[in-house]
């Protein structure tokens, strides 16, 4: 009995101060479906996303938004190439579970960003002393290399010319 009581006290102490995590994801601008990973973003392009959460620990929480941009080393990317803005200060699901903040995340890539750049953007809601839940969602952003786009186009044009030549014969 003494061992069980000691183990129970140790378990309670170990859990004190920890936050539970909810399921978070980045959704499309309309808030209807999760976006894929990676997201292809061209230089000078701006995309809008929604933040989705589910399985909250409690109702009526106010969870402050935060974000982090990391440039992937060796790709020529710089963190300053990508701009992230969140139109609301807090993620507030109220009593809805799941809940989606529609169109709150805007991500822009500088028009002078390198053609081989890759970034990792993490958007989170929670992580303060007054929050029961902590959640975050991340996506990789890439710019396709020139041959990735040019080779399929060249192959299609070549095939069209070949078929036309065969028709003429």
Secondary structure, 3 states (H helix, E strand, C coil): CHHHHHHHHHHHHHHCCCCEECEEEEECCCCCCECCCCEECCCCCEEEEEEEEECCCCCCCCEEEEEEEEECCCCCCCHHHEEEEECCCEECCCCCCCEEEEEEEEEEECCCCCCCCEEEEEEEEECCCCCCEEEEEEEEEECCCHHHHHHHHHHHHHHHHHHHHHHHC
